[in-house]
């Protein structure tokens, strides 16, 4: 659930990147940070939460039509690869949106699916929107997006093809996530 700061009139939503080891979560986070213009982002920092170290950055308050309140997004991922079952439930519970990063290599298909199945189990009781990022689309041996959609049993509208090294798809997926979070927030009775 987003944090509401009535004094400063800011609503902060947390977006976390998750995925199997080597999928490119930290690389995507850093590339997304590089794609954003200076006025809307803060520096990447290391933060500790529930005993886990994250790298994170904030997208600064934006006015998005929620009365006098502005939206801020904390975008983060673990500093080191870990299984989702090793994450404290409190970290997942405080997340408002999840990017599931899947490596597009054929050789990583089973690892991607295994991580995703554990993630679904861990968040089953939570209503957290997930956007899939099919990373490493620039690889010659990348799986087809259709095969990856079938593997995860998702609709193509729930995923973005991205390449952290080329910077493609990053801002489009960010816009989709922030739109989903804002729609979800606006669907609440008083909009907060």
Rosetta blueprint (number, residue, H / E / L):
1 X L
2 X L
3 X E
4 X E
5 X E
6 X L
7 X L
8 X L
9 X L
10 X E
11 X E
12 X E
13 X E
14 X E
15 X E
16 X E
17 X E
18 X E
19 X L
20 X L
21 X L
22 X L
23 X L
24 X L
25 X H
26 X H
27 X H
28 X H
29 X H
30 X H
31 X H
32 X H
33 X H
34 X H
35 X H
36 X L
37 X L
38 X H
39 X H
40 X H
41 X E
42 X L
43 X L
44 X L
45 X E
46 X E
47 X E
48 X E
49 X E
50 X L
51 X L
52 X E
53 X E
54 X E
55 X E
56 X E
57 X E
58 X E
59 X E
60 X E
61 X E
62 X E
63 X E
64 X E
65 X E
66 X E
67 X L
68 X L
69 X E
70 X E
71 X E
72 X E
73 X E
74 X E
75 X E
76 X E
77 X E
78 X E
79 X L
80 X L
81 X L
82 X L
83 X L
84 X H
85 X H
86 X H
87 X L
88 X L
89 X H
90 X H
91 X H
92 X H
93 X H
94 X L
95 X L
96 X L
97 X E
98 X E
99 X E
100 X E
101 X E
102 X E
103 X E
104 X L
105 X E
106 X H
107 X H
108 X H
109 X H
110 X H
111 X H
112 X H
113 X H
114 X H
115 X H
116 X H
117 X H
118 X H
119 X H
120 X H
121 X H
122 X H
123 X L
124 X L
125 X L
126 X L
127 X L
128 X L
129 X E
130 X E
131 X E
132 X E
133 X E
134 X E
135 X E
136 X L
137 X L
138 X L
139 X L
140 X L
141 X L
142 X E
143 X L
144 X L
145 X H
146 X H
147 X H
148 X H
149 X H
150 X H
151 X H
152 X H
153 X L
154 X L
155 X L
156 X H
157 X H
158 X H
159 X E
160 X E
161 X E
162 X L
163 X E
164 X L
165 X L
166 X L
167 X L
168 X E
169 X L
170 X H
171 X H
172 X H
173 X H
174 X H
175 X H
176 X H
177 X H
178 X H
179 X H
180 X H
181 X H
182 X H
183 X H
184 X H
185 X H
186 X H
187 X L
188 X L
189 X L
190 X L
191 X L
192 X L
